[in-house]
């Protein structure tokens, strides 16, 4: 079953502000909370969906990735969204809700401080011949990579991040106010649970540096315009050793001088002379694989007539099948005639009958009937 759009789940517009998201989440979380609907499995499932959607959209980076790539941004453990279970995980889940809404909750902070890197997009243009045969393409892109000097820790080589003295490594601090205990993100370590006293000079404590990378992308035969190829973990490196994001290659195909493509089928338009169309004949056309094939024209061929060449089209992606090639002829009217050519055509016209030009004769007969 396909996942619902996160914005639809929270019943908000795509341009909703952070305050709008929080208000919608609070309203729906209270409505569908399992404690208010004991024994209702549908409510429990809905509550999971709401929490999963908010978990992604409340985070600016995750929301940006979702807006660009939808649920595909988090496929195969790529990050962000996950459905929270109940039972042993329920206390942690519900404390997250109160933490988002009121700054409360009993969940301990994210002590690792590792943040997943952003997903990247690269636009690659290829020819229709390359789409036919497939190719190994190299792409060069500047991106953040793990700092080699500190191995991504952010600390100066030979040193390590130390436990935050303010929160004792929990990433959160508590304050008692009457009957309530308020728990908030530690301001000293920003919830990481550790601090870097001596930052790495190469990356200034970020654990990553900007560098141009060269990657090889295998483009399979039969790809179409707009095809997206995902390279897992080839995106931006995460902060302080966090997991990298993914790289998405978006393909576009250059216009061709002869062929037009529709799915796996190819189309080409070939002009032929009036004599060839009248008497019949044949001509050669190129094929997408670099060869040639001959097309036979029967006598009396009309303009826009199509001839099908079976199996001469594009390969079907991840299949041994191939589409067809369609040759459409266009009868060319002669221009700049000599005196003798005009005389011959005049003689031909005088000798013409309804049998030689049935469509023309039929049309003007209908016109005369209308006028009469």
C-alpha positions in Angstrom: 0.0 0.0 0.0 1.4 3.4 -1.0 2.3 5.8 1.7 0.2 8.9 2.1 1.7 12.3 1.5 3.1 13.7 4.8 1.4 17.0 4.2 -2.0 15.3 3.7 -1.4 13.2 6.8 -0.9 16.4 8.9 -3.7 18.2 6.9 -1.6 21.2 6.0 -0.5 22.9 2.8 3.0 22.3 1.3 4.0 25.9 2.2 2.9 25.5 5.8 5.1 27.3 8.4 6.8 25.5 11.3 4.2 27.0 13.6 1.4 25.6 11.3 3.0 22.2 11.3 3.3 22.1 15.1 -0.3 23.3 15.6 -1.6 20.7 13.2 0.5 18.0 14.8 -0.6 18.9 18.3 -4.3 18.8 17.3 -4.1 15.4 15.5 -1.8 13.8 18.1 -4.3 14.6 20.8 -7.2 13.4 18.7 -5.7 10.1 17.6 -3.7 9.2 20.8 -4.1 5.5 21.7 -4.9 6.4 25.3 -8.0 8.2 24.1 -8.9 5.4 21.8 -8.1 2.2 23.7 -8.2 -1.0 21.6 -8.7 0.9 18.3 -6.0 -0.4 15.9 -6.9 2.2 13.2 -6.3 5.0 15.7 -2.9 3.4 16.6 -1.9 3.2 13.0 -3.1 6.8 12.3 -1.1 8.0 15.3 2.0 6.3 13.9 1.5 8.0 10.5 1.1 11.5 12.2 4.3 11.1 14.3 6.3 9.8 11.3 5.1 12.7 9.1 5.9 15.3 11.7 9.3 13.7 12.5 10.3 14.5 8.8 8.6 17.9 8.2 9.8 19.5 11.5 13.4 19.1 10.3 14.5 21.6 7.7 16.9 19.2 5.9 14.6 16.3 5.9 11.7 18.4 4.7 13.8 19.8 1.8 14.8 16.2 0.8 11.1 15.1 1.0 9.9 18.1 -1.1 12.5 17.2 -3.8 12.2 13.5 -3.9 9.1 12.4 -1.9 9.3 9.2 0.1 12.1 8.0 -2.2 14.4 10.3 -0.2 14.2 7.9 2.8 14.2 4.5 1.0 16.5 1.7 2.1 17.4 3.4 5.4 18.4 6.6 3.7 17.4 8.5 6.7 14.7 10.5 8.4 11.3 8.9 8.5 10.6 5.8 10.6 7.4 4.5 12.0 7.5 4.4 15.8 6.2 1.2 17.5 4.3 1.0 20.7 5.0 -1.1 23.7 8.6 -0.6 24.7 9.1 2.3 22.3 5.9 4.1 23.2 7.3 6.0 26.2 10.1 7.4 24.0 7.7 8.2 21.2 5.3 10.1 23.5 8.1 12.0 25.3 9.2 13.2 21.8 5.7 14.6 21.2 5.7 16.5 24.5 9.3 17.7 23.8 8.2 19.1 20.4 5.1 20.8 21.8 6.1 21.9 25.3 9.8 21.3 25.8 9.1 18.4 28.2 9.8 14.7 28.1 11.9 12.0 29.6 13.9 11.0 26.5 17.6 11.3 26.7 19.3 13.5 24.1 21.1 12.4 21.0 24.5 12.2 22.4 26.4 11.2 19.2 26.0 14.6 17.6 26.2 12.9 14.2 23.9 14.4 11.5 23.2 12.8 8.2 24.5 14.6 5.1 22.2 16.2 2.6 21.0 14.5 -0.6 22.4 15.9 -3.8 21.1 16.3 -7.4 23.1 16.2 -10.6 21.6 16.9 -14.0 23.2 14.8 -16.8 22.4 15.2 -20.5 23.0 12.3 -22.9 22.3 11.6 -26.6 19.6 9.3 -27.9 22.3 6.9 -29.2 23.8 6.7 -25.6 20.3 6.0 -24.3 20.0 3.2 -26.9 23.3 1.5 -26.0 23.8 2.6 -22.4 27.1 4.0 -21.2 29.4 4.5 -18.2 29.5 8.3 -17.6 31.7 10.3 -15.3 30.3 13.1 -13.2 32.3 15.7 -11.3 30.7 17.6 -8.5 31.8 19.7 -5.6 30.5 18.4 -2.3 31.3 18.0 1.4 33.4 14.9 2.1 34.7 13.4 5.4 37.7 15.3 6.7 40.7 12.9 6.4 42.7 14.8 9.0 40.3 14.0 11.9 38.4 11.1 10.3 35.2 13.0 10.6 35.3 13.6 14.4 35.8 17.3 14.1 38.5 17.2 16.9 42.2 18.0 16.3 44.2 14.8 15.5 45.3 13.2 18.7 42.4 14.6 20.7 38.8 13.5 21.2 35.5 15.3 21.9 34.8 15.3 25.6 31.6 14.7 27.5 29.6 17.9 28.0 30.0 19.1 31.6 26.6 20.9 31.5 24.4 17.9 30.7 26.8 15.0 31.6 26.5 13.7 28.1 22.7 13.4 27.9 22.3 16.3 25.6 19.5 17.6 27.8 19.1 19.7 30.9 16.3 19.6 33.5 14.8 22.4 35.5 12.2 21.8 38.3 9.2 24.2 38.5 6.8 23.3 41.1 5.2 19.9 40.3 6.8 19.9 36.8 10.2 19.0 35.6 11.1 20.8 32.4 13.6 19.1 30.1 15.3 21.0 27.2 18.1 20.7 24.8 21.5 21.5 26.3 22.6 24.9 25.2 26.3 24.1 25.7 26.5 21.1 23.3 23.3 21.7 21.3 22.0 18.3 22.3 25.1 16.4 21.1 26.2 15.3 24.5 29.9 16.1 23.8 31.9 19.2 23.0 35.1 19.7 21.0 37.7 21.7 23.0 40.3 21.6 20.3 38.7 21.7 16.8 40.5 20.2 13.8 42.2 23.0 11.9 41.5 21.4 8.6 37.7 21.4 8.9 37.1 23.9 11.8 35.4 21.2 13.8 32.7 20.3 11.2 34.2 16.8 10.5 33.9 17.5 6.7 35.5 19.6 4.0 34.4 20.8 0.5 36.1 18.8 -2.3 35.4 18.0 -6.0 34.7 14.4 -6.5 34.6 12.3 -9.7 32.1 9.4 -9.8 31.3 6.9 -12.5 27.6 6.3 -13.3 26.4 3.3 -15.2 23.5 4.3 -17.4 21.5 1.3 -18.6 20.2 0.9 -22.2 16.7 2.1 -22.7 16.6 5.0 -20.2 14.1 7.7 -21.0 14.1 11.5 -20.6 13.6 12.3 -16.9 14.9 8.9 -15.6 16.3 9.2 -12.1 19.3 7.1 -10.9 20.0 6.9 -7.1 23.6 6.4 -5.9 23.2 5.5 -2.2 25.6 7.2 0.2 27.3 9.2 -2.5 25.8 12.5 -1.4 27.1 15.0 1.1 29.1 13.7 4.1 27.4 14.0 7.5 28.5 16.3 10.3 31.1 14.8 12.7 31.1 11.4 11.2 27.3 11.2 10.4 26.1 9.0 7.6 26.3 10.5 4.1 23.3 11.4 2.0 22.4 10.0 -1.4 23.2 11.3 -4.9 20.4 11.5 -7.5 21.3 11.6 -11.2 18.5 13.1 -13.3 18.8 12.3 -17.0 17.7 14.4 -20.0 18.1 13.3 -23.7 19.3 15.8 -26.3 17.0 16.4 -29.3 18.0 14.3 -32.4 18.2 15.6 -36.0 16.2 12.7 -37.4 14.5 10.6 -34.7 11.7 11.5 -32.3 11.0 9.1 -29.5 7.8 8.0 -27.8 8.5 5.4 -25.2 10.4 2.6 -26.9 9.2 3.6 -30.4 11.1 5.9 -32.8 9.6 8.1 -35.5 11.3 9.8 -38.5 9.9 11.8 -41.4 11.2 11.3 -44.9 10.4 13.5 -47.9 9.9 11.7 -51.2 9.3 13.0 -54.7 5.9 13.1 -56.4 7.1 10.6 -59.0 8.2 8.1 -56.3 4.9 8.4 -54.5 3.1 7.9 -57.8 5.0 5.1 -59.3 6.4 3.5 -56.2 10.1 2.9 -55.3 12.4 2.5 -52.3 14.9 4.4 -50.3 17.3 3.8 -47.4 16.9 5.2 -43.9 19.4 5.1 -40.9 18.6 3.1 -37.8 19.4 4.0 -34.2 22.0 1.2 -34.0 24.1 2.9 -36.7 23.0 0.7 -39.6 20.7 1.2 -42.5 17.5 -0.4 -43.7 15.5 -0.1 -47.0 11.9 1.0 -47.1 9.7 0.0 -50.1 7.1 2.4 -51.3 4.0 1.1 -53.1 2.6 3.1 -56.1 0.0 5.7 -55.2 1.5 6.4 -51.7 -0.1 9.4 -50.1 1.6 12.0 -47.9 1.8 11.2 -44.1 1.7 7.4 -44.8 3.5 5.5 -42.1 5.6 2.4 -42.6 6.5 0.2 -39.5 9.9 -1.3 -39.1 9.4 -3.9 -36.4 12.1 -4.2 -33.7 14.1 -1.2 -35.0 13.2 1.1 -32.1 14.7 1.6 -28.6 15.4 -1.2 -26.1 12.9 -1.6 -23.3 14.6 -0.8 -20.0 15.7 -4.0 -18.1 14.4 -6.2 -20.9 15.6 -7.8 -24.1 12.6 -6.4 -26.1 12.8 -3.5 -28.5 10.3 -1.0 -29.8 9.5 -0.3 -33.4 10.5 2.4 -35.8 7.9 4.3 -37.9 8.8 6.0 -41.1 6.4 8.7 -42.2 6.7 9.9 -45.8 5.9 13.4 -47.0 5.3 14.0 -50.7 7.3 17.0 -51.8 5.7 19.3 -54.4 8.1 20.3 -57.2 9.4 23.8 -57.4 11.1 26.0 -60.0 9.9 24.0 -63.0 11.3 24.4 -66.5 9.0 25.2 -69.4 9.1 21.6 -70.6 8.2 20.2 -67.1 5.2 22.6 -66.9 4.0 21.4 -70.3 4.3 17.7 -69.2 2.4 18.4 -66.0 -0.3 20.3 -68.0 -0.6 17.3 -70.3 -0.9 14.9 -67.3 -3.6 17.1 -65.7 -5.6 17.0 -69.0 -5.4 13.2 -69.0 -6.3 12.9 -65.3 -9.6 11.3 -64.3 -11.5 10.4 -61.2 -9.7 7.2 -61.0 -6.2 8.8 -60.9 -7.2 11.3 -58.2 -10.2 9.9 -56.4 -9.9 11.9 -53.2 -9.7 15.3 -55.1 -12.6 14.4 -57.3 -14.7 13.2 -54.4 -14.1 16.4 -52.4 -15.0 18.8 -55.2 -18.1 16.7 -56.0 -19.3 17.2 -52.4 -18.6 21.0 -52.7 -20.7 21.2 -55.8 -23.6 19.4 -54.1 -23.4 21.9 -51.2 -23.4 24.9 -53.5 -26.4 23.5 -55.5 
